[in-house]
């Protein structure tokens, strides 16, 4: 399977598990960083940082032009620990490809050697198909290892959605891992990799420091070493056959367990009356840690069009203490769960670098800030507490308590839900069960809006999950 950017690799893994066909992924690899005014830059963390500086008036248009020429100086996926590199590391952690295949730059000779090694493994797998099927190789413990790596690398929040979709395609693992599992693993796993957006460096640095092989050896006390890999060996056997001796640069980029970049919980799961189904926060990427224990009034944008129209208005009723809220970017709402959760800091708030921001959508793995994502149930569900938020509602986030709450009583939330239902009915907005689907559509979009599940389940077609046979029958019979 040849894949690379963000969604191609998880999609291929989902298909492979559903079909239960042996696979050996060959991932394209990250690009190299560029340089602007003597500083290394690369897609896409530096895109966002420099654009934010431009919006704040700290850079002019000529600077942006110069930065733009250097953000993607070579072919390859984003050069930081974005979603593409996160999924590559997770795929290696699952034991499905050579360790070097997760980090070798796209333009390097190492990438060519990884391709040759992958071809050799594919030939070996072809002679032992029955033993190397993904439903045979991958176990719950395999995915526990992958989540441990996700936390240790400070990986993309998108990986949570992708992993849940992959896991819920596996008939033996579906339902045994939830968002709570990801949080539990995070509490005992330190952040070890010093890469943007949680650190300072780039994927080629990670590769030069030893890459996934070095990281897996470092994480060895936290891993299940008896899980199978695509080679037929256990993970422990593969690590034994490929020793790694740390050197000064590797210890700088890949911290030892007793000297982490961040002690634990790079990614956390939040619950509360605003997110009964859960929400995700990349705590390690917060730019203002005071916001991780915070309460403030909501400034609500109903959708992306509303955001675009008002975010930079001088009339926007917003202060540095506000909590920015963007609705209708969940799986159903947009539709498609776009990476719009990085709500821009309003232009009128000069000098403000970070604010607490909430959405039911996603953000790029290259982004940073105190941003709560994947809030479930999304606002596209008629009785979603997130969907009834109004300007001025007091929002509370507590990293310590893992809570995301709005200061409203259960009775007030219920009353607003009923008011919302009546308003939708008055507007003749179509509902499919509890889903707000607008004008009913045929074809793929109609199928998607009526069948996609929520973020904590992977934002997958519900009838394609391992437990979706009954749902599939209902869809097939027009029910």
C-alpha positions, 0 to 999 in steps of 0.5 A: 500500500503506497500512501502518505498524507493524512488520510490515505494511510488510515483509509488503506489500513481500514480497508485492509482490516475489513478485507482481512488482506495482508498488507505492507505499507510503503509511506512516501515520507516527510519533506525537508525543511526550508530556510527564511532569514537564517531560520529553518521553516517547514510546512505546516506549523511554520505556515500557521505561526507566520500567518498568525504573526502577519495577522497580528501585524508582526510580519509584512506581506513581503515576509509572508511572500519569502516564507511561502517560497520556503515552506515546502522546498522538497516533495514529501508530506509535512516536515513536522509531527503532523497527521501524516508523520503521526500515522506513519509512526503509528503504522510502524508501531503496529509492526506493519512496516520497517521502522525507518519507513516512518521517518526517512525523508521523501528525497533521501537515499534512505527512502529508496532503501526502505522501498527495497526492504518493503518489497522484500517483505511483501515477497516474504508475506506472499508465501505466508498469507494465512499467517499474516492477515491483519486480523491475525497479526493485530491485537488489542495490545498492538493498538495499545502500543500504537496509542503509547507511541501516539502519546510519546510523539505528541502526535496529531489529534486526528490520529485519535479519530483515525485510530478509532476508525481502524480499531472499530473495523477489527472484529476482535478489537472493536469496542475494547478501546475507547477515548478513555483508554487513550487518556489512561495510556497518556497518564503513564506515557511521557512526551519524548520527541522534541518536534514541532508543534509540541517542540522545536525540531523537524522530522529529518532531525527525528530520523537522524536521531534514530527515528522509530527504532530509537523511540521503540527501544526507549519505550520498551518498558511501556510496550507489549513486546509479545505482539506479532508483526508483519515479519512473523516475529514478535515486536520484542524479537524485532527490537532484539535483532535491531539494537540501538545505542543512544548518542548525544543527538539522539538523546536530545531529540528522543528524550529518555523516560526519566527526562521527558519533554512533558511528563505525561498526557500529551493528548487528553480526553475531556468529558462533561455536560458539554461533551457527554461523548468526549472531546480531545485536547492536545495539552502539549501544544498549548501556548498558554498553560494558564488556559488549561484550568480556565473559565470564560464567556463564550463567543459563538460562531454558528458555522464557518460562514459566520466565522468568516463574516465576523471574526475580524470585525471591530464590532465583535464582542470579544476580549482576551478572556473570551472562549471562542466557539465554532459549531457545525464542523463535525462529521455531519455538520459541515459535512465532513469534519473539516480541519477548521478548529484552529479558530483565528485570534480576532484581529482586534486582540493585538498581542494575544497569542492563544485563547481557549477555542472549542469546536466539534471539528478537527485541526491539522496535526501541525497546529498548536494552541489551547484548542478542544476538538471533536466535541461529541455529540456534535452540533449536527445532532439535535440534542447536542449540548454543544449545539445549544451554546449561546454568547456569554455562556460560561465555559469551564475547562479543567485539564486536571479534572478532565472536564469540559462544562458549560455553567448551565443546569440540566433543566436549562440545557433540556429547555434549549434543546426543545427550543432548538427542535421547535425552531428547526421544525418551523424552518422545515429542516429535515431530521434523520433520527437525531441528525440535522441533515437539512434537505434530504439528499440522494447519492453519496452525500445522503448516505454519508449524512445519515450513516456517518458515526461520531468522532469517538467512534471514528467518523466512519460509515456505521455499517462498515464497522465490525459491528455494523452488519445489522446497520448494513441490513437496514441500509440495504433494505431502505430503512 
